[in-house]
Amino acid sequence: MKKILALAFVIAAVVATTASAITFGEPDGNRHPNVGALVADWNPDSPGPDQFCTGTLVSSTLFLTAAHCMTGWGDTPIYVTFSPTYDEGSASPSGLVPVSSYVIHEKFGQPGGGADAYDIAMVTLATPQSATPAQLPTLGLLNTYTEQQLRGLTFTAVGYGLTRTSKKTGPHAFADPEARLVAQQSLLSLKPTWLNLNMNPSTGSGGTCYGDSGGPHFLGGMTSNLIVSLTVTGDAMCRATDLTYRLDTFTAQEFLSRFGLVPRP
């Protein structure tokens, strides 16, 4: 599957073994105009830039995504599209916003990272965007909830990656919607740096899959704009667990504070 290629280096990482895309969801339409797709011309069989990850606008020019999405590109031009649909077969897709620079957390991929994967990166866009940026969490936000309260929360995942067309396991069930999709999830567990979310359709949850890495998990329903974690990894069949990187931790908040987005912790 083409979405795997851009994220293949993650296979050897300690934490992230697969990239994650929206499963058992629905077309997002214009509900989340601040969520975009990262694209670059990495597939020789496709004439234009190809989608490889997802991210979220957190200021008019800053686009938050996962560190593993931005590793290994060299001088390859990278763009972002905020269109609800994206046709990779188009040689000259419109509406692409050039990426002028990006910063990967300096501890990402380093030995001895421990429980914190530091899988966070900030992309700077060449031109300001008009969409309302996502709201970022305060330090320790998810720790303020009791376990019972957490179990009652809804989380909303958004992304441009692969989807599933069947509840049966196996790669035959994957499809590329070439669109921004959205799905709702419930909690499995809260860890010091991870938010583990349910994506099992048998329990009423959707989730993420290949190509959704770096995308947001909003706290609340379809209209929520409070992003609390980033898609990083999950199970290989995109059907059970969605391991996401928390944005309310000291590490994440310190990184975000470098860009003036939250108070320095």
C-alpha positions as CSV (number, residue, x, y, z in Angstrom):
1,M,0.0,0.0,0.0
2,K,1.4,3.3,-1.1
3,K,0.8,5.1,2.2
4,I,3.2,2.8,4.0
5,L,6.2,3.8,1.9
6,A,6.7,7.3,3.3
7,L,6.5,5.9,6.8
8,A,8.5,2.7,6.4
9,F,11.4,3.9,8.5
10,V,9.1,3.9,11.6
11,I,9.0,0.1,11.5
12,A,12.3,-0.1,13.3
13,A,11.4,2.5,15.9
14,V,10.8,1.5,19.5
15,V,7.3,2.8,19.8
16,A,5.7,3.5,16.4
17,T,5.4,0.3,14.3
18,T,2.6,1.4,12.0
19,A,1.2,4.7,10.8
20,S,-2.4,5.2,11.5
21,A,-6.0,6.4,8.8
22,I,-9.7,6.8,9.4
23,T,-11.7,3.6,9.7
24,F,-15.5,3.1,10.0
25,G,-16.0,6.9,9.8
26,E,-17.6,9.2,7.3
27,P,-16.6,12.0,5.0
28,D,-15.6,15.0,7.1
29,G,-16.7,17.7,4.5
30,N,-16.1,21.1,5.9
31,R,-16.4,20.2,9.6
32,H,-12.6,20.4,10.3
33,P,-11.1,22.9,7.8
34,N,-8.0,23.2,10.0
35,V,-7.0,19.6,9.3
36,G,-4.9,19.1,6.2
37,A,-3.0,16.4,4.3
38,L,0.8,16.5,3.9
39,V,1.7,15.7,0.3
40,A,5.0,15.2,-1.7
41,D,5.9,13.7,-5.0
42,W,7.3,10.4,-3.8
43,N,5.4,7.9,-5.9
44,P,6.8,7.6,-9.4
45,D,3.6,5.9,-10.6
46,S,1.5,8.9,-9.7
47,P,2.0,12.2,-11.6
48,G,1.5,14.7,-8.8
49,P,2.2,15.0,-5.1
50,D,1.1,12.0,-3.0
51,Q,-0.5,12.1,0.4
52,F,1.6,10.6,3.2
53,C,0.5,12.1,6.5
54,T,-2.1,14.4,8.2
55,G,-1.7,17.4,10.5
56,T,-3.6,20.3,12.1
57,L,-3.4,24.0,11.8
58,V,-2.6,25.5,15.2
59,S,-2.0,29.1,14.1
60,S,-2.4,30.8,10.7
61,T,1.0,29.5,9.6
62,L,1.9,26.6,12.0
63,F,0.8,23.1,11.2
64,L,1.2,20.4,13.9
65,T,2.1,16.8,12.9
66,A,4.1,13.8,14.0
67,A,7.9,13.8,13.9
68,H,8.1,10.5,11.9
69,C,6.1,12.1,9.1
70,M,8.8,14.7,8.5
71,T,11.9,12.6,8.7
72,G,14.0,11.7,5.6
73,W,12.6,14.1,3.0
74,G,15.8,16.0,2.3
75,D,15.2,18.6,-0.4
76,T,11.9,17.1,-1.6
77,P,9.3,19.9,-1.8
78,I,6.4,19.3,0.6
79,Y,3.0,20.8,0.5
80,V,-0.3,20.8,2.6
81,T,-3.8,20.7,1.2
82,F,-6.8,21.6,3.3
83,S,-9.3,20.5,0.7
84,P,-11.9,17.9,1.9
85,T,-10.9,15.8,-1.1
86,Y,-7.5,15.2,-2.7
87,D,-7.0,13.5,-6.1
88,E,-3.5,12.0,-6.2
89,G,-4.0,11.2,-9.9
90,S,-4.0,14.9,-10.8
91,A,-0.7,16.2,-12.3
92,S,-1.4,19.7,-11.1
93,P,-3.6,19.6,-8.0
94,S,-4.9,23.0,-7.0
95,G,-4.9,24.5,-3.5
96,L,-1.5,23.2,-2.3
97,V,0.2,25.3,0.3
98,P,4.1,25.1,0.2
99,V,5.9,24.1,3.4
100,S,8.7,26.6,4.0
101,S,10.3,24.8,7.0
102,Y,9.7,22.3,9.7
103,V,11.1,21.4,13.2
104,I,11.3,17.9,14.5
105,H,11.7,17.3,18.2
106,E,15.4,16.8,18.7
107,K,15.0,13.7,20.8
108,F,12.8,11.8,18.3
109,G,14.5,8.6,17.3
110,Q,17.3,8.9,19.7
111,P,18.3,5.9,21.9
112,G,17.2,6.1,25.5
113,G,14.0,7.9,24.8
114,G,12.2,5.7,27.2
115,A,8.4,5.9,27.5
116,D,8.3,9.3,25.6
117,A,8.7,8.9,21.9
118,Y,9.0,12.6,21.3
119,D,7.0,12.0,18.1
120,I,6.0,15.6,17.5
121,A,6.9,18.2,14.8
122,M,5.9,21.7,13.7
123,V,5.6,22.7,10.1
124,T,5.7,26.3,8.9
125,L,3.5,27.1,5.9
126,A,4.6,29.7,3.3
127,T,1.3,31.5,3.4
128,P,-1.2,32.2,6.2
129,Q,-4.4,30.3,6.3
130,S,-7.9,31.6,7.2
131,A,-9.3,28.6,8.9
132,T,-9.7,28.8,12.7
133,P,-6.7,27.1,14.3
134,A,-7.3,24.1,16.6
135,Q,-7.3,24.8,20.4
136,L,-4.4,23.2,22.3
137,P,-4.8,21.6,25.7
138,T,-3.4,23.0,28.9
139,L,-0.6,21.1,30.8
140,G,-2.0,17.9,32.4
141,L,-5.5,18.4,31.1
142,L,-6.3,14.7,30.8
143,N,-5.0,14.0,34.3
144,T,-7.7,16.2,35.7
145,Y,-10.4,13.6,34.8
146,T,-11.2,10.7,37.0
147,E,-11.1,7.2,35.4
148,Q,-14.9,7.1,35.3
149,Q,-15.1,10.5,33.6
150,L,-12.5,9.5,31.1
151,R,-14.5,6.4,30.2
152,G,-17.5,8.6,29.4
153,L,-15.5,10.9,27.0
154,T,-15.8,11.0,23.3
155,F,-12.7,11.5,21.0
156,T,-12.9,12.5,17.4
157,A,-10.2,11.4,14.9
158,V,-9.7,13.2,11.6
159,G,-7.4,12.2,8.7
160,Y,-6.8,11.6,5.0
161,G,-5.4,8.0,5.2
162,L,-6.7,4.6,4.2
163,T,-10.0,3.4,5.4
164,R,-11.5,-0.1,5.8
165,T,-14.3,-1.4,3.7
166,S,-14.9,-4.5,5.8
167,K,-14.9,-5.5,9.5
168,K,-13.0,-8.7,8.5
169,T,-9.3,-8.7,9.0
170,G,-6.7,-8.7,6.2
171,P,-5.2,-6.1,3.8
172,H,-8.0,-6.7,1.3
173,A,-10.2,-4.6,3.4
174,F,-8.2,-1.4,2.9
175,A,-9.2,1.4,0.4
176,D,-8.0,4.9,-0.4
177,P,-10.9,7.4,-0.1
178,E,-8.8,10.4,-1.3
179,A,-10.7,12.5,1.2
180,R,-10.7,13.8,4.7
181,L,-12.6,11.4,6.9
182,V,-13.8,11.6,10.6
183,A,-14.7,9.0,13.2
184,Q,-15.5,8.9,16.9
185,Q,-13.8,6.9,19.5
186,S,-13.9,5.9,23.2
187,L,-11.0,5.5,25.7
188,L,-9.1,2.3,26.3
189,S,-6.4,3.7,28.7
190,L,-4.5,6.8,29.7
191,K,-0.7,6.5,30.0
192,P,1.9,9.1,31.0
193,T,2.6,10.1,27.4
194,W,0.0,8.1,25.5
195,L,-3.7,8.2,25.0
196,N,-4.8,4.7,24.0
197,L,-8.1,4.9,22.1
198,N,-10.6,2.2,21.0
199,M,-11.1,1.8,17.2
200,N,-13.1,-1.5,17.3
201,P,-16.3,-1.1,15.2
202,S,-17.9,-3.9,17.2
203,T,-18.0,-1.6,20.2
204,G,-19.1,1.4,18.2
205,S,-15.7,3.1,17.6
206,G,-13.9,4.1,14.4
207,G,-10.3,5.0,14.3
208,T,-7.2,5.6,12.3
209,C,-5.0,3.7,9.8
210,Y,-2.1,4.1,7.3
211,G,-1.7,7.8,6.2
212,D,-3.4,9.4,9.2
213,S,-0.2,9.8,11.2
214,G,0.2,13.2,12.7
215,G,-3.5,13.9,12.5
216,P,-5.6,15.1,15.5
217,H,-7.7,13.5,18.1
218,F,-10.1,16.1,19.4
219,L,-11.7,15.8,22.8
220,G,-15.4,15.8,22.3
221,G,-17.8,15.3,19.5
222,M,-17.8,16.2,15.8
223,T,-17.8,20.0,16.6
224,S,-14.9,19.9,19.1
225,N,-11.8,22.0,18.2
226,L,-9.7,20.9,21.3
227,I,-6.9,18.7,20.1
228,V,-5.4,16.5,22.8
229,S,-3.3,13.9,21.0
230,L,-1.6,13.0,17.7
231,T,-2.1,9.8,15.7
232,V,1.1,7.8,15.8
233,T,0.5,4.1,15.7
234,G,-1.9,1.3,16.1
235,D,-2.5,-2.4,15.3
236,A,-1.5,-3.5,11.8
237,M,-5.1,-4.2,10.7
238,C,-6.4,-0.8,11.8
239,R,-9.2,-2.4,13.7
240,A,-8.5,-2.5,17.5
241,T,-6.2,0.0,19.2
242,D,-5.2,3.5,18.3
243,L,-2.1,4.6,20.3
244,T,-1.9,8.4,20.2
245,Y,0.7,10.9,21.5
246,R,-0.6,13.2,24.2
247,L,-0.2,17.0,23.8
248,D,-0.8,17.9,27.5
249,T,2.4,16.4,28.8
250,F,5.5,18.4,29.9
251,T,7.5,17.3,26.8
252,A,4.8,18.2,24.3
253,Q,3.9,21.5,26.0
254,E,7.6,22.5,26.2
255,F,7.9,21.9,22.4
256,L,4.7,23.8,21.7
257,S,5.8,26.7,23.9
258,R,8.9,27.2,21.6
259,F,6.4,28.5,19.0
260,G,4.5,30.7,21.4
261,L,1.4,28.4,21.3
262,V,1.2,27.6,25.0
263,P,2.8,29.0,28.2
264,R,6.2,27.5,28.9
265,P,5.7,24.7,31.4
